[in-house]
């Protein structure tokens, strides 16, 4: 199912034996444009602790009753998981310890989007595997994680066409089966009043993280003529077909080169 990130933010996070907090943010992999972690706000339970939840832990996203993300972990499992400093970026070393602790396969090696599998659903946590030797990342290897809140927050990254800026990133649309980012929702109202459009990550030429700018492969006129996206309506196959025909592109390729 396709879901907008802003619809998920703020939902309750329910472990098997009680609530742990609220969904605060997402970390996505800027090489494959896939959400790798849900960031939990657990201040009422674990103050001064950053808690990350892999999609491997998500059992269900419940719309009604009592909107919540159900997590297939206990509060004790989460509390005893490897800590991460709140002011430090997520390192590959931390991720290795994290995945070893829960007994999940690492997502970065292997041929598929989630290492040995296309989606995290088939794997359930088998409990801590602290007796298994940790895999040491090769020297210099690090993760490529970015914050959705940073890129698509109140002041989203600027969008730059081949010949002009045309708006900013408002939010993401993700597939909750494999957690791939399907589209960026672009707010072009500063240039095209009232209009929103969708952009697939595969249509991005590069991202300048230092400039907080997303560069796309199209000129301003192509963007202007793009099918308008109605955020209040369901994303239909017919709309996606029109979108792909307009841009003359194939959908959902994962790998894109990112700039510094």
C-alpha positions, 0 to 999 in steps of 0.5 A: 500500500502507498502511504504519505509520510506526513500521514504516518508521522505522529502515529502511536508506536505499539510494542507487543506489551505496551506503547513506546512513543510516537513516530517522529521521522524516517531515515532513508537510504540515499542510494536506493531511496528506501526507508531503513528506519523509523525514528521513535520519539520515546521521551516519556519512556526512554528520555535522552535516547534515540530509538530506531526501528527497522521495517523488519520490526513493523507488524502492521500499520493500523488505520482504525481503530486507534491509529498506530504502527504495531511493532513486533518487539517487546519493550525490553527488547527495545530498551536493551538494543544497542544505543546510539548517541542522539547527536551522532550520525548513524554509522555502519558499525552501529547498524551491524550491531543493531541487526546482529542484536535482533537477528535480522539480515543486513540490508546492504549486502546481497542482490535485493533491496533488503539484502537477501529479500525484496521486502522485510516482511518474510523475516520476524525477529528471532530474539537477540543473537548476541553470541553470533560474531559481529560482521565488521564493515570494510574500512571506510564503509559507511551508511547513506542515511538521510532524514525525511524530516530534513528533506521534506519538512516545513522548509523542504529541499528546493527543486531545481529544473534544468533551467530554473527552480520550481518549488520544494519537496513537501513529503514522500510517498512510500510503499509500505511493503518494501518501504521504497520511496515511490514518489516525492510530492513537489509543491510548486505553488511559489511558481505554479500557484496551487499545483502539486506534482509527483517526481519519482526518485529515478528522475532525479539527476542528483541531490546536493545535500550541502545546498539542500537542493534536488536537481531533476532531469527536466526543464521548467516547461516539462514540469509546468505541463506535468499532470497535477497531483491531488493529495486528497485523492487516491493515487490510481494506476491511470494517474501513474500511467499518465505521469510516466507517459508525460515524462517518457520514463520507466518507473521505480528503478532504485539506484541513483547517484547522489552528490555531496 
